[in-house]
Amino acid sequence: MKKVVLGFSGGVDSAVCARLLKDAGFEVHGLYMDNTDERALADAVSTAEYIGIPLHIRDVHRELDELVCSRFAESYLRGETPNPCIICNPTLKFRSLLEYADEIGAEHIATGHYARAEGGMLFKGMPSNDQSYMLCRIRREQLDRLILPLGRYEKVQVRKLAEGFTLPVAHKPDSMEICFIPDKDYISWLGKRAPLPPEGNFVFHGEVIGRHEGIHRYTVGQRRPGLYNERKLYIASINAETNEIELALWEELFKKTVIARDFNWLCNTPSEPVRATVRVRHTKWENPPCTAYVEGDLVRIECDEPVRAPASGQSAVLYDGDRVLGGGFIV
C-alpha cells in the first residue's frame, strides 16, 4: 500500500481528501502544521481520530515568521500587495510535507487545494473555486509528487461528500482570513513588527489633492473614499520612497503591459515568445490572452486586452488553456 502525507487542518477539505485517499487505497498520514491556536489543533486531532488516520504535529511558528510573515510585512511596507499563501506554499507548506514524506518513506504528498496535478503538470480546478493561481510558485520536484484529490470537485460537491461520509466537519465554516492574522486586523499586526508609515500626499495627475493616513492602509485598485470633481478616484500606485499615493480614474487603471520578476516556470523556460492567458490577481473574471517575452531576469507580458490595476507584489500567472505555465511577482 502506497503512503501519502496529507496536509491536514481538520477542515472539510482536508477531511474529505483523507477519505478519498483512503478509499483509493492509500495509507494516509496527516501532517498538521501548528501555527494558530490550541482550539484549531484540538479540532484537527479529533477529526483525524474520527477518520482513522495518524496525525503528526509540526510546530511551524518560527519558520512561518521567518519565511512568510517577515517577507509579507516588508513587502507591504514597500507599498506592495503581497499574497502570503503564494509565498508560503513552496517555502513552507510543500517543503514540510516532502520532508515528512521522506522521513516515513511516503511516495506522495497531498493537499486540499482546488486544482489538478497530473503528470508533473499543474492545471486549473473547477471554475467556481479554482486555486491554481495560489500554487504558481510550487517547485517542480514538489509538483511531481503531489496529489490534489479535490481538483475535479466544486466546493458544494465536497460538502455533500462530507455529509455522505458523515464527517463532523461537513458544515464547518471555511477559513477566509490570513492564518497568521486571524482577527483580520493586519494594521495592528504590522504595527507590532515595525514602525508604520506616516501620513502623506494623495496625488492626481501631478497635483496634490489631499492627505492619506499611511501607505500601509491602501492597495492598488482600491477606491479612495469620496469624490473629486464629482468623479470616483482609485489607487493607481504607491510610492514608499516619497510616501505618495498616485490616484487615477477607473479607465486609467487598465494596463496592457505587465512585468514580472523571479518567474517560476512549471515548464521549460521558453526560448521564444509564448502565447498564453494571464491572471494578475486571485479572481475569476480576468484571464485575457497575452504574449510573454523572457527578457533576462524578467518576463514582459503584453496583454491583448488591458487588465485592471496590476499591483506590485501580486503575482502574474500564465496559463496554456487550463495548464499553469508559471508565475512571477509583478513589478
ROLO-32778 format. One record per residue: residue in three letters; x negated, y negated, z of N, C-alpha, C, O in turn. Coordinates in steps of 0.05 Angstrom, whole numbers, plus 5000, padded with zeros to 4 digits. Atoms other than C-alpha are relative to their C-alpha. Example, Ala and Ser with C-alpha at 12.3 -4.5 7.8 and 13.67 -1.06 7.14 Angstrom:
2
ala498250245000475450905156498249765000496149765013 ser501650244999472750215143501549785014500549565018 
***
This chain:
331
met498350245000500050005000498249755000496449725017 lys501650255002497249324979500749815022503149775029 lys499550204979496348805033500249724987499049664966 val499850285008498448075024500249835025501549905044 val499950194978497347485071501949784991501449644971 leu497950195007503447035071499849765019499749795044 gly499950244984503246315095502849995012504849964998 phe497549954987508746375147500649785020499149755040 ser499350224982512145775180502450085018502949955038 gly497649934986518346135204502549874989504749915000 gly497750125013522845725159501350194981500450424978 val498549825017527846015110498350094976498550324967 asp501649935024522946005050498050225007497950424993 ser502049804993517346385084501250265010500250485005 ala498649764991522246865117501050174977500750414977 val499049865024525447045051497750124984497850344974 cys502449895013518547125020499150265013498450454999 ala500849764986516747625074501750244993500750464988 arg498249785006522848045060499750094971499650334965 leu500349935028521948014984497450154996497350354981 leu502649865003514648224990500150285012499050475001 lys499749734987516348795038501650184981500950414978 asp498449835017521749034991498650084974499250284962 ala501649935023516749014934497750195006496250274988 gly501949804993512349494972497449905012495550055015 phe502450114989507149025002499950045031502050045044 glu500450024971504249065072499549715006497449605000 val500050294996505648355094498849925027499650035047 his501250114976501347985144500449694999499649564980 gly499550284999503647295164497749845012496349945030 leu501950184989498946715177501449745007502349604989 tyr498850254991501646145218497749805006496049855022 met502050214996497445505214501149805020502849645013 asp498950154978498645165280499049725000496649675005 asn500850285001498644415272502249825010502049575007 thr497850174992505144185302500550035030498949945046 asp499449984972508444365368500750295008500950464991 glu499549744989509944955413502750124991503050364987 arg497449915009517244995391499850124972501050344967 ala500349895027515345095318498550265001499350454986 leu501549754997510345625338501850225010501850455000 ala498249804989515545985380502050104979502750344978 asp498249935021520445975322498750194980499950394972 ala501449825020515246285275499550275012499950474998 val500649744987513446825325502650175001502550414995 ser497549854997520747025337501050094972502150314970 thr499149935027522347025262498350234989499450424977 ala501849795009516247455246500750275014500850485001 glu499249764985518347945301502650124989502950364986 tyr497549915010525347985273499750144973500950344968 ile500549885027522848135202498350255003498550434987 gly501849774996517648615229497449984986496550184973 ile502650045012511148325204498149905022498949755039 pro502050114981504748195244499549704993499549634969 leu500550295004503347445253497449925013497149955038 his502650114990496347165260500349705003501349574984 ile499750294995496046465290497249874999495349965012 arg502650145003490445995269500449705007502149574995 asp499950284992489445315303498549844979496149874975 val501350155022488144825246500149705006499749544988 his499950284993488844165284497549854992497749644979 arg502550135006481543985277499549984970498849774959 glu500549995029480944195204502049814986501249674967 leu498050175013487443835186499249715003499449554985 asp500850284995484843195218497649924982497649714970 glu502450065016478043235182500650004970499649824956 leu499749965029480343475114502349864987502349794964 val497550115011487243165106500749735012500949534998 cys499050244987489142645158498149764995499049544989 ser502050225004482642235152500249904971500149654967 arg499950095028483042225076502649854995502649654980 phe497450135004490442045078499949715011500749534998 ala500250274988489141455126498249824984499049594979 glu501950165015483141205087501249914974500949684965 ser498750065025486941235022502249795003502449604987 tyr497850184996493040885049498949715006500149524996 leu501050274993488840315078498449884978497749644979 arg501150125024485540225010502149904981501549804960 gly497950095017492340054982501050224981502550154962 glu499249795018493440734950502550145011503550075033 thr497649864992499441204953499350305000499950444980 pro500949725000496541884973502250195006504250125018 asn498249784994500242544976498550215016496950355005 pro501649824983497642945035500250294993498350444997 cys499749725007500543605012498250094977497150314977 ile501749945022496643574947497150035009495650194998 ile502749984989490243464987499850265017497850405015 cys500149784981491944005039500050274986498650454995 asn499649735011493944574993497350144993496950375003 pro502449855007487044744964497950005022496450195026 thr502250034981482544485020500550145027498650215040 leu499449884974486144775080501950254997501250475006 lys498049795000492345195066499150254985498950474997 phe500849765015489945655010497350115008496850355006 arg502649914990482845675036500450175025499150385028 ser499549854975485445915104501350274993500550485005 leu498749755007489846445071498050194988498050434995 leu502049825012484046715030498050105020497150335019 glu501949914980479346725089501250235017499850425023 tyr498849794984484247135130500550254983500250474993 ala499749775018485747585070497450154998497550404998 asp502649865002478347735063499450145026498250365026 glu500549884974477947885138501450275003500250465014 ile498449754996483348425135500150174975501550374975 gly500149845024481948675065502649994983503450184971 ala497550045016488248385032499249904972497549734970 glu500650085027488148314957501349744992500249584976 his498550235008493347774952500749815023500549885046 ile498850194981495847144986502749914988503249954964 ala497450085010502846854981500949765017500249725040 thr498750224986506746224999502949984990503750114970 gly497250045008513945984993500449774982502649664981 his499750225019512645454941501950094977501950324968 tyr498249955023517845394885498549944974498849734962 ala501550015025513145514827499350294993500050475008 arg500749725009510546124788497050024996495849854983 ala502849945005503646424789499950274985500750484996 glu500049765017502646924733497550014983496949824968 gly502449965017496347194701497949795004496549724985 gly502050214995491846684735500849734991499149554989 met499050265009496146114710502349915018503750075030 leu497950124984500945634745502249894982501649754963 phe497750095016507945484718502049875018502149905043 lys497850134986513845064738501950215012502250435002 gly497849854989519245344783502649914987502649784966 met497450095010526645234773500249705001499249585020 pro500050295001528144514753501149865025500249645031 ser498750134977532444364814498149975024498549795040 asn501850024977526744484863497150074993495650185010 asp502749945008520244554824497949865017498149625021 gln502150114984514044454867497250044987495250025000 ser502649965013508644584815498249765002495849785003 tyr501550254997506543854819498250005025495949915024 met501450014975504443954891497650205000495950185018 leu502149805001499844534871497949944980496250114973 cys501750065023496044174817497050025006495450044988 arg502849994994489444184855499150275011496950305021 ile500849734992489444924872497650094984497450034960 arg502449915014482845254855500650264985502350414993 arg499349775017482745784802499550265014501050465009 glu500449754985479846314849502250045020502850275027 gln497749984983485746164895502450094984504050274992 leu497749945017490746194839499950294990502050424987 asp500349735010488046864814501250215020502050425011 arg499149814980490247194880502749935011503750055030 leu497650114989496646804891502550144990502850184965 ile497349915007503747084892502049795010501749705033 leu497950194992509646604893502750134996503950114975 pro497549845003515847024906502549834993504449944983 leu497650165004520746434901500049854973501749694968 gly500450155025518446194832502450004982502749814966 arg497749985018524846414796502649965014504750025004 tyr497650054985529746214850500549715004498649555005 glu499350264990533445584867500450025031500850235042 lys499850014971533945364940502750135009502750285029 val497549894991541345544944500050304998501350445014 gln500249715003539746244919498450125023499050335033 val501749914978534346314972501650015026501350205042 arg498449994976539246135027502050234999502650355020 lys498249785003544146645000498550275005499650455018 leu501649774994538547165002499650035029499850255041 ala500450004972537146975073502550105015502350255035 glu497549914988544447075091500350304995501150455014 gly499849715005544347755057498050175016498650395023 phe502049864983538047945096500749975030499350075047 thr499250074973541747695159497749885016497349935040 leu502250144987535747255175501149785018502949635010 pro499050214982536946805236499449714991500649525001 val500750275010533746215198501449934974500649744961 ala498750045026538446265139501049714996501049614973 his498950275003541345575154498249795015499149585022 lys501950194988535245255187499549774981498949824958 pro500550235018534444545160497250004988495350095001 asp502650035013528844405111498449795015499549595025 ser501850204989522744035137499349804978498149884958 met500450205021522443385098497749805006496749664987 glu502050204992517242975136497150114996496750354991 ile502849925000509642985133499550155026500250065047 cys500149824976507743545181498549875023499149935046 phe501550124978502743125220501149735008499949595025 ile498550244991507542525225502950085002504649984987 pro497349884999513842895247502249795006504549844998 asp498050204995517342255270500349804977501949614979 lys499950175024516141925202499049725004499149554986 asp501050274995513041315235497149994993495349995011 tyr502849995009506741305193498549745007496049755008 ile501450254993505240575210498850025028496549945032 ser501249964973504440745284497850204999495850175013 trp502049795003500541365264497449874990495249935000 leu502350145011495840935222498749825021496249815023 gly501150194980495140425278498450135022496750005034 lys501549864980492540955325497250094989495550175005 arg502549905012486941135276498149784991495749824990 ala501750215011484440465250501549735003503949725006 pro498750275000485739705253501749974975500950044953 leu498250035023491639545209499549744985498749544998 pro500550255015491039035153501849785009504149825018 pro498350234992493538335168502049924978502150044957 glu498250115020498837935132498349894976496049824979 gly501350115024497237685062502049894980504349864987 asn498350145020500037384998501350204981500250404973 phe498749885023505237634950499449824976499649574978 val500750155024503037424880501750094977501950334972 phe498449935023507637394820499149834976499349584977 his501050145025504837214751498049785007498049564996 gly502250184993498836884784500749795021499049645029 glu499150204980502936474834500650135026502050335027 val499349904973503336584909502849925006503549685005 ile497150064996510736634925500950095028503350065034 gly499149924973510736904996497850155014495650185004 arg501949854983507337305051501150285004503550335008 his499349724993507238055063499050065028497449905039 glu500549944972506638395130497650205004497250305025 gly502349814999500538825113500350204977502550324973 ile499849835024498939245051500950285007501950424989 his499349724993500039895090503050045001503850275003 arg497149974998507439755092501450024973503850034971 tyr498850015027508439775016498750214983496450304987 thr501049825020507640254959500849904972502849764969 val499550085027507340144884502750114990503350344995 gly497449925010514240154852502349925019504649925011 gln498050084979517839944917501149734993499649554983 arg498850265004522639364912499449825024499649905047 arg500450214979520938724950502849915008504449844991 pro497350104991526938514993500649724990498849564987 gly499250265009530837924968499749964970499050154955 leu500250075028530937574901498149764997497649615015 tyr501750235008526237084866501149894974501050034954 asn498650125023529636614818502150194989502450224965 glu497749825006535537094820499150264987500850404974 arg501049755012531137674797498950185022497650085041 lys501249814982529138304834497050034992496350044969 leu502949965004521538394842499150265013500350355033 tyr501049744991517539034853497049995004495649824992 ile502949984996510639224878498750114976499350344968 ala501449915024506139274817497350115007496450314995 ser502649914992499339354850499349895027500449685036 ile500950074973495939304918497049975000495650164993 asn502950055000489038994925499149975029499549765042 ala500950004972485939174992497849805004497549685026 glu502350184997479738744979501049715004499949575021 thr498950274997483738094971502449985019503349775026 asn497749994983489438325015502549884987504249765000 glu497750115015494338124960501650234988500650444981 ile498249825013500338484932501149864975502449654977 glu499050125025502038354859502850114995503350354997 leu497249935005509438344842500549994970499149864955 ala499250005029512838474775502950044998504350135016 leu497349945007519538514742500250304995498250434989 trp499549715005522639204733498750104974497250304974 glu500949915026520839244660496949994998495750124981 glu502950035000513539054676498650235015496250255014 leu501249784985512539674719499250234982497650404990 phe500349775017512440144660497349984984496749774972 lys502650005012505640344632499850254981500950464986 lys500549785018503440774573497350135005497050364997 thr502749894995496240884596499750065029500249895046 val500649914972494541274659497250125000496550294984 ile502749904997487341404681499950175026500950085047 ala500349834977485841984728497150085004495650124986 arg502749924992479542164766500150275013502250375021 asp500249754986477042804797502050204991503550325007 phe497949835012481243214750499450295005497250395000 asn500249724994482443934769501450164977503850184976 trp498949855023483344354705500650285009498950425020 leu499349724996487045014711499950154974501050374971 cys500749875025484845184641497249914993496049765008 asn502650095008478345094604500149704994502049614981 thr500050295005476444354602500149954970498450044956 pro499750045029478844114534497649854988496649655000 ser502150145014473443904485501149804979499749644969 glu498650175018478543554441502549885014503349995035 pro497550104988484643114457502150215001502450374982 val498049794996490243544483502849885003503249685017 arg497250084998497743454473501250145024500850385029 ala498949894976501643554537502449825007503249654992 thr498250194987507043244581498849935027497050075037 val501350094975505442864644502149925021504249815014 arg498350084978508542754712498249835019496049925025 val501750184984505942174755501049975029499949825044 arg499149994972509942304818501850245003502650374983 his498449764996513942864850502949944996504549965015 thr497250045008520342704814500550164975498650244961 lys499349825022524043084761500749864974500949984952 trp498850135023526342544713497949884981498649794960 glu502150115018519642314684498050224993496750335010 asn501949805010515642814642499649964970500050144954 pro500150065028514142464576497650144986495750204999 pro502349905015509742744521497749805000498149565004 cys502450174999502642484520497750144986497850374978 thr502549895009495642584494497949935021497649705029 ala502050034979490042694544497250014988496650184971 tyr502750015010482842504530498050025023498249875042 val502149974980476942744572497849804994496649824972 glu502050215005472242154579498149995024498549845043 gly501949984978466442334624501350125025502450335024 asp498849924975468842384696503049935002504349995022 leu497250094999475742104678501650144978500550254959 val498249915021481742334639501949774994503349675011 arg498150215008485541804599502450124987502250284969 ile497449885009492841974588501649784986502449584999 glu498450195015496541604533502850124996503150324982 cys497249905000504041694541501549914975501249674967 asp498350085022508841694482502149805009502749614994 glu498150194988513841344527498949915027497650065040 pro501250104975511940904586501150155024503450245025 val499249884975512041194656500249775020498849575019 arg499550214981514540784715498050005022497650205036 ala501750064977509540494763498150225009498350315031 pro502049814991503840984763498349885022497349665019 ala501250124976500740884832497350125006497050375005 ser502749914992493440924851500250185024501550125044 gly500049804978492241534895502050224996501650445007 gln498249785008498241924868498650184980496450114970 ser501149815019496942504821501449984973503849964971 ala498949975027497842534745499550294993497350394993 val500149715005499443254727500950064972503049974963 leu499449945028499243524656501250284998500550475012 tyr498649745005503744084630499950064970500149884953 asp499549905027503844504568502550175001502450415009 gly497549874994511144694568500450025030500449825044 asp499749964971512145004637497350045013497250045038 arg502649944987504745144648498649755009498549544995 val501650224988500644684693497250024989495850224993 leu502750005011494244484657498049895021495749965021 gly501750114980491544094717501049735009503049634999 gly499250264990491843444755497749855012495749975021 gly502050174989487742864778501249765014503649705011 phe499050234985488342244822500049754982498049694968 ile499650245016490941614788498249785011498049745035 val501750234992486141014789501249754988500249534993 
***
